Amino acid sequence: MILLLSALFTAELLLLFILSCISIRMLFRILHLFFRSDRVVFSIISLIFFPGTVIHELSHFLMATILLVRVRDIHVFPEWDGSYIKLGRVVYEKKDVFRSILVGIAPIIVGIFILWWMYEINIFAIKNTFFQVILIAFIFILSSSMFSSKQDLVDIVYILPILILCLGLLYIFDIPVARIFSNPEFIAGLRSFMYAINTYLGISIGIHIVLIAVLRSGLYIFRKR
């Protein structure tokens, strides 16, 4: 069961990444049809995704702080860089590959835990139309912003050697990992966590699919005029 939930989690996360790229690209295209200016469109998109940018950059900052990595600079407000806009950035001192990877993927970790928390409090049980519209918009923004940039993942190529090293250390020192994973309470907690995450990743995927369909229809109608 855990393996099935883990496989589903991996597939949903990958699909969500692909869909978020498509939806952002289509949002840019349809806004460009109305405003005809990259600068205006970039400004609107940066405003739409500002809450996600704040969560994204603070995730890097908090992970770096927890891991005792010195943060040199943090920006959560958009800045123009020539003809493009930077939504935010965190500049930190790289200590080692392990900590660099964790700081790089921090927005994904934080995003997943926020989705888990939303499931745990059953936030959709609040029967208020305006609130639910805001909630759907927030899930869209969060799920679009939690994926790390190429710059964040520059050290991810080392993750396979690190995993091999960790497995080697577990084997050499005979650490009882199997005993931990065979604990019924641990298995039940992990299963509950994975189910919650998969549920809200599925909701996020559904939101992106609906938005892509709406934007695609809008583009089709606009071009038919």
N, C-alpha and C positions, 0 to 999 in steps of 0.2 A: 504493500500500500504506500509506504513512504517513497519507494523508488518510483512508483507511478505518479505520485504527487510532485516529486522532484523533477521528473521528466516533463510534466505538464507545466510546472513553474518555468523551466528553462525555455520551453516552446512559447509560452505566453509572453515572457520577457523579450524574447527575440522578435516575435510578431509585433509587440507593442512598440519596440524601437523602430521597426520598419514603417508601421502605420503613423507614428508620430512624425517621422521625416516627411512622409507623403502629405499629411494634413497641414503641416507648417508650410510646405512648398505650395500647396494649393491655396492656402490662405493668403500667401504672398501674391500669387497670381491674380486672384479675384480682387484683392485690394488694389493691385496695380492697374486693373482695368478701370477702376473708379478714379484714382488719384494721379496716375500717369507719372509718378515721381518716386524713385527709389528712396529718396531721403524721407519723404512723407510716410511711405509704407513701412520703412524700417522703424520710424518713430512710433507708428501705431502698434506694430508688432512688439516692440520693446515695452510699450505701455501695457499691452495685453498680458505679456509674460513676466511682468515685473515681480508679482508675488512668487512665481516659480524661480526667478533669478535670485531673489533674496534667500529662499530656502536652499537653493543650489550652492551659492557661495558660502552661506553660513555653515552648511554641511562640511565643506572643505575646511573652513576655519575651526569648527568644533573638533573634527577628527584630528587635525594637526595639533590642536591644543592638548587633546587627550593623550596623543602619542609623543608629547613634548617636542614637537617640531616648531621651530620659531617661524611665526608669520611676519613677513616684512610689510605687506600691504594688502588691503582688502577694499574692493569697490563693488557695491551692489547697484549703483546707479549707472545707466547707459552712458557711454562715452563715444564720440565720433572719432574714427580713425581713418582719415581720408574720406572715401566714399562709402565706407562700411561703419557699422555701429557695433561696439562691444557691449554686450549686455551686463557683464560683470567679470571680475577676476580676483583671484587670491594668489599672492606671490609668497612662497614659503621656501625655507632652506631645506634642500634635500639631504637627508641623513643617510638613509639606506634604501634599498629597493623595496623591502617589505613595507616600510612605513609609507613610501611614496605611492605604492599600489593602493594601500588602504585610504590614504588621503584622496587619491584620484577617483576611487569608486564610492567615496562617501555619499554623494548625492543619491546614488542608487540605493544604498543601505538605508539612508534616512527616508527616502521616498517609500520604500517597502514597509518600513515601520510605521509611517504615517497612515498608509493604506490599511495595515493591520489594526492600528488603533481605531480607525474609522469603523472597521468591521466590529471590533470588540464593543464599542459603545452603540452599535446599531444606529448609526447616524441617519440612515434613510427612513427610520421609523418616525422622524419628525415630519408630520403631515402639514407642511406649509409649502405651497407652490413656489413662492418667491425664493424661499430658503433652498428648496431642492434644485431650482435652476442655478442658483449661486454655487451649490454643492457640485453639480455636474460640471460647471465651468471650472471650478477649482480642481477637480479630478483631472480634467483635460489639461489644465496648465501644469499641474504637478507631474503628471505622467509624461508630458512633453519635455519638462525641464530637468527631470532626474537623471537623464542619461549624460554620461561624462563626455567631454570633448576629446578630440585627438590629443591635445596638449595634456589633458588630465591622465590619459592612458598611455603615455609615452613609455612607462616602465612595465606595462602589462605583459610584454613579451617574456619577462622573467618569471611569470607566475608558474609555468610548468616545471622549470628546474626547482623552484621553491617547494612546490607540492611534492616532487620526487624526494627532495631532501627531507621534508617533514615526515613522509612515509618511511624513509630509511631510518630516521631517528626513532620513530615509534617502534619499528621492528627491532632495532639494536637494543633499545632500553626496555623492551617488552612492556610497553605501556598498555594497560588493559582497556583499549578503546572498545573492543567488542562487548565488554561487560557494561559499559556506559550505554551503548546503543541497544542493548538487550533489556535495559531497565524499563519495565512497563510504564511507569510514570513519565519517564523521559520520552518514550515512544508516543504516548498519548498526547503530551504537550506539543511535541514536534508535529504530529499529525494535525492537531487543532490549528497550530500556527500556519502550516502549509495550506490547509483548507481555506483559512481566512484570506491569506495572501492571494491564492489562486482565484478566489471569488472576486476580489476587488481588481485584480489584474484583468479578469474577464470583463468586468464592468467598464474599466478603462478602455479596453479593446473595443467594446461595443460603442462607447461614446465616439471614439475616433472613426469607426466605420460609418456611423450615422453622419458625422460631420463631413467626412470625405464624400459621401453620397450627396449631401445637400450642396456642398461646394461644387461638385462636379455637375450637378443639375443646374446650378446657378451659372456656371461657365457656359454650359450648353445653351441655355435660354438667352444669355447675353449675346452670344455669337450669332444666334439665329435672327436677332433684330437687324 
